Amino acid sequence: MDLDAISRMRAVTVSREYGSGGGEVAARLAERLGWQLIDHNVVARIAGDLGVSEEEAASLDERAESLISRILSSVQGMEYSLVVSPPPRTRSYIELYNDALRHVVKAASDSGHVVIVGRGSQVLLQDYPDVLHARVIAAYEKRLQYVMQREELSPDAARRRIHVKDRDRARFLMTQYHCDPSDPHLYDLVVNTTVLELDAAVDVIALALERKARKLGAPEQEVGPAVGMEPYPGEPADLKPKGEEPGSAD
């Protein structure tokens, strides 16, 4: 691992399917690199900034179902005249939380050498060339096994846990940034831990981090899948003459 090259990068963001081990991968990566891990402690920092309890801040962490929507849902059966706007403080609190979350993520990346888990960081930092974006996924059966083992839950409880966490994370990113966390174009690489052990996933991300670091400042023509490629030696077999539709009869 070329630490000199890696030192030029400011951050790694890690998105994850719940139960894929992505959080553990991020922690091990931070330890290997000697970088700071930005994970659940971000909630405590935001709570301190807003002057609220950590539990209140955590209730909104990576969740899109705001207090406003809960209020409106609870009064669906009431007459329209009785439905009033949520108090300004409620709306302000949600906005303050999301603004603080963005601030903490960007401040962490500005400080440099951090591994950021979730919190929309793959979108907030998408235009930073010195940030690597990774997503960790796994087959559902393996995720179920992971959650049952790590959290000592029954199969049914683990299924509910995975469903709620995946749903809340997806809603958060879609509501705040209009992005689907499963979109591979948000990431430099997607690592599947269905077969790979977690340390191997760390190896893959660390290698990608090193390789991306070496490309910093490279001219546009020196990056991308076409670099170093020659034309095909012959006409591709699936290339049809003009006017002939693919799959049409000869």
N, C-alpha and C positions, 0 to 999 in steps of 0.2 A: 504494500500500500504506500503510495507516494504522498506522504503527509505534507510536503512542501506544496504540491499542486493543490491538494485538498484545502489547504489553509486559505486559498484564494476564494473559496466558496463561503457564503455567509450563512446558509441555512439549508436544512432538509425538511420538507413537509411530509408527513405520513398520514394518509387517509387509510381507513380500514373498515372492512366488514366486521361486525361484532362477532367475536369468537374466532377470528382468523389468527389471533396472536399478534396483531399489528402494533398494539400498545407495547407489548413486551419486546418486539423487534425494535421499535423506536428507542426504548430504554437501553437495550443492549448496544444499539448503534451509537447512541450518545456516549455511553461508557467507553466503547472502543475508541471513538474519536477524541474523547476528552472534552466533549462539548456539553452545553447545558441543555437539559430536557425541559421543554415547555409543555406541560400536560395539565393535570388537574389543578396544579398550583396556580394556574392562570385564574381560576375561579376565585381563589382566596385573594389574589391581588386586586381583581375587579371589585370584589366585595369591600375591600378596604378603601378603595378609591371612592366608592359610592356611599360608604358609611352604612352598609346594610350587613346582615348576617351572611355567612358563607352559604347557609342553607337556602336563603332567598336567591342568591346569585346562582347557585347550582340548579335551582328549579328551572332556570331559563337556559342553562348551558347546553348548546347544541340542540336546542328544541325550538320548533317554530310555532308550537301551539301557545300563543301568547295569552296573557291574562285577559286581553280584550276579547279574543275569540272565545275564551271560556265563559266570560260574562254573557256574551251574545248567545252562546249555546244554551246557557242555563235559563234564558228567558224566552225561548222560542215559542212557548205556549201562551205567553202573555199578550195582551192587546198591544197594538203598535204604539198607542199613546203612552203606555207605561214604560216603553223601552227608551231609556235616556242614554246619552253618550257616556262612556266611561270617564271617571274623574281624570282631570289633566295629569295628576301625579302618577296614575297608573300608566298612561301613555308615555309620559316623560321618563318613567323608570325603565320601560322597555327600550326606548330610544337611547337612554343613557347607557344601558347595559351593552347594547350592540355597538355603540360608539366606543365604549371603553374596551370592548373585546377587540375591535379593529386596531385601536391604539396600542394595546398590549402586544398583539401579534406583530405589528409593524415596528414597534420599539424593540421587540426581541430580535427581529431580523436585522435592524440597524445596529444593534450591539454586536451582532456577528457570532458565528460558530454556535448555532442552536439547532436542536431538532424539535420541531413543532408538531404536535399530534392534533390533527383535526382542526376545529374552530374556524373552518373556512379558509385556512391558510393557503391551500392550493389555489384559491381564487384571488385572495388578497395580494399574494406575492407572485402572481402568474407572469408579470412583466419584468421580473428580476432575473437577468441572465445568470446570476451567481447563486441561484437557489435551485435545488433538485427537488422534484415533486415525485413521490412514490405512493402507490396504493397497494395494500396487502389484502388479498382475498383468499378464500378457501371453499371447498365443497361444503354444502350445508351439513352433511352428516359429520364431517370433521369439526365444523364449528360447534355443532350440538355437543359432540363429545368433549370439546375443549371447555365449554361453558359448564357442563355438568361436573367435570372434574375440578375446575378451578374454583367454581362458586358453590360446589356441593349441592347442586339442585337436582330435582327429579327431571325426567325427560320432558314432561309437560311444562314444568316451570321454566326449564331452559329454553324451550321453544317460544314461550311467551316472552321471555327476556330478549331473545334474539329479534323477535318480531318488533317489539317496542323500540329497541335501540336502533335497529336499521331504519325503521319508519321515522323516528324522530330526527336522526341525522340527515336523512334524505330531505325531509320537510324543511329543516333548518337551511340547508344549502339552497334548496329551490326557492324558499321564501325570501331569504336575504340576498341571494346572488343570481337567482334564476338559472341555476346549474344543477345537473344531475351528477351526484358523486360517482356514479358508475361509468360516466363518460371517460373512456380511455385517453381522449385528447387533452384532458386536464393534467396528465401525468407524463413524466419522462419514462417511467416504467411501471408495470403492474406485476407484482410478485405473488405467485400462487403457492400457499403453504400446505396444499393438500398432500403433497409428497415431500416437499422440501422442509427440513427441520428449521427452526427459527434462526439458529446460528448461520445456516446456509443462506437464508433470506438476508441476514445482515451482510454477509459476504457480497451478495449480488448488489445490494444498494450501495455499499461502500465502493465497489468497483465502478458502478455507474457514476457515482459522485466524483471519483478520480478522473474518469474519462470526460465528463462534462467540464470539469475544471480545466482540462487541457485545451478545450475548445473555446475558452473565454477569449474574446477579442479576435477570434478567427474571422477572416472575410466571409461574406455570405456565400460565395461560391465554394467555400471549403467546408461547408456543413451540409448535412442532409444525406439521404440514401443514395443519391446519384454520384457522390464523391468517389472517384477512382473507378467508376464503372465504364465499360466499353459497350458499344452497340451490340445487340444480339448478332451472332454469326450468320444467322439466316432469318428469313421472315418468320415471325411467330406463327405456330400452327393455327391459332385461333383468330388470326387476322384475316378478315374476309374482304373481298374486293368491294370497292365503293358501290353502294346501292344494294348490296346483298345483306340482308338482316342476319345477325348471328342466329344459328339454329334453323335457318330456313332450308328447305329441301333443295338438293342439287338439281 
